[in-house]
Amino acid sequence: MILETSTSPEFVIGRPGVPIPRFWSTAWTILCANGLARSTVIEVLRHIDAFYLHCDERLGADSLDTAISAVDAQALIDALQSLYVQTSESPDFSRYQARGFECAKKFLLDIGALRANSAGSWAKVERAANALAPLKSKRKSRGRFIRALPAVTLADFLEVASINNSRNPFAEEELRARNWLIIKLLLLAGLRRAECLILPIDALKQDVHPSTGEIRWWLDVARADDEEEDDSRFTTPSIKTAQSVRQLPVSASLARLMLNYVENWRGDPEHSFLFNSKLDKPLSAESVNYVFRRMSAAISAEARKEFQLRSGGKTSVSPHDLRHTCAVIRLKQFLGQDITFEEAMQRMRSFFGWSYESTMPLHYAKAAFEERLANVWGDVFDEHTNLLRNLPQ
């Protein structure tokens, strides 16, 4: 993986518009990034490239690589300190920008560790870098706001997203079928957006119960190994933690929906991911967000108003809102059974792919106890929760 420069004229060689690699960022990728996940490497490289561009603007073209090669400690210190000042004084300073500065600092320290023959000069850079106080976002912290979607919002959103609904903003039937399946997997299986996007075409499995002869279906939540290196999506979806790799039982109706999509609507692209774009490419996270924005724009004024009141002012339903809704209902269901609270927490961790020590289930407890959620379960989920009702206990 090589991080390339922007296509500004000073970096163009040969044909116009063909950039050249940044030397030391390429060295960092080869020598320092082997233990990182691919998605993490991509994120860090974006921040490193932003550092390069900052140095180009402040100190001249290719100044960062030149200073590193020459072990110009003062130039490197000036570059890092100017980035620190620019970042901290930005009026829209955010956690993402703070992360960018930390990546730039770590990049210099990693390169310094590789240059043992220049330990004295790099020690000056290290002391100056560590003397800079950690950047913290100026934005006021907001409390964690986790709730199921309001009943009126969920009902209207599902109506809009239905394949044959006239309010569905997508005209092509294959897109309607694809979007509907994504929504059902998020809502009924509680998948993360990235987990939907890494599912291989053969993620759905089946076997036969030895006693009853009943066909049982489950979903393997894992990435296809042979697709890891060939995934060209801008935001590469990935499995979040080791516990996120799991098997989820699914209802026969959800299994039929998946089979119908694969057989009739997915097409025959060259990749093996379940979800496909109009251009026969793996579906991207940005495309899923776009689908949800258009669906949200089509819901009724009443449903939108209730959603804004209950979500702290949000204007668009997100994929994670459906996972929240699934989690709240699942926890409400578990707490209604004759099991201990801790066992209910462990079942939640297993189902939603959290680590065994995760406190995430506790964030859903308050919402699960709210009486108004009974409306979501009783009035809205009666047609959309075969999975949640029929899961083996």
VENQUI-V613115 format. One record per pair of residues at least 6 apart in sequence whose C-alpha atoms are under 6 Angstrom apart, sorted by the first residue. I is the first residue (numbers start at 1). J is the second residue. D is the distance in Angstrom with one decimal. If there is no record, write none. Layout:
I_J_D ; I_J_D
This chain:
2_26_5.6 ; 4_21_4.5 ; 5_19_5.9 ; 7_17_5.7 ; 7_19_5.5 ; 11_19_5.8 ; 12_18_5.7 ; 12_19_5.2 ; 39_236_6.0 ; 47_100_4.9 ; 48_104_5.5 ; 73_121_5.7 ; 73_125_5.8 ; 77_125_5.8 ; 94_137_5.1 ; 95_137_5.4 ; 98_135_5.6 ; 112_122_5.7 ; 147_367_5.6 ; 148_324_5.7 ; 148_325_3.9 ; 149_325_5.9 ; 151_376_4.8 ; 152_303_5.5 ; 153_303_4.4 ; 155_380_5.9 ; 157_299_6.0 ; 160_167_5.4 ; 160_168_5.0 ; 161_168_5.6 ; 163_176_5.3 ; 174_265_5.1 ; 186_322_5.7 ; 186_323_5.5 ; 187_322_4.8 ; 187_323_5.7 ; 187_326_5.4 ; 190_323_4.6 ; 190_326_5.4 ; 194_237_4.8 ; 194_238_6.0 ; 198_223_5.2 ; 199_223_5.9 ; 199_273_5.8 ; 199_274_5.6 ; 200_224_5.7 ; 200_272_5.7 ; 200_273_4.3 ; 200_274_5.0 ; 201_272_5.7 ; 201_273_5.4 ; 201_274_4.2 ; 203_219_5.6 ; 203_220_5.1 ; 204_218_6.0 ; 204_219_4.8 ; 205_217_5.7 ; 205_218_5.4 ; 206_216_5.5 ; 206_217_4.4 ; 207_215_5.8 ; 207_216_5.5 ; 208_214_5.5 ; 208_215_4.5 ; 208_216_5.9 ; 217_249_5.8 ; 217_250_5.5 ; 218_248_5.3 ; 218_249_4.0 ; 218_250_5.1 ; 219_247_5.5 ; 219_248_5.0 ; 220_247_4.7 ; 221_245_5.5 ; 221_246_5.3 ; 222_245_5.3 ; 243_353_5.1 ; 243_354_5.8 ; 243_355_5.6 ; 244_353_4.0 ; 250_387_5.5 ; 251_386_6.0 ; 251_387_4.7 ; 269_280_5.2 ; 275_283_5.6 ; 276_282_5.0 ; 276_283_5.0 ; 277_283_4.9 ; 293_316_5.8 ; 296_316_5.3 ; 296_317_5.9 ; 308_314_5.2 ; 328_364_5.7 ; 328_368_5.2 ; 332_368_5.0 ; 334_344_5.6 ; 345_361_6.0
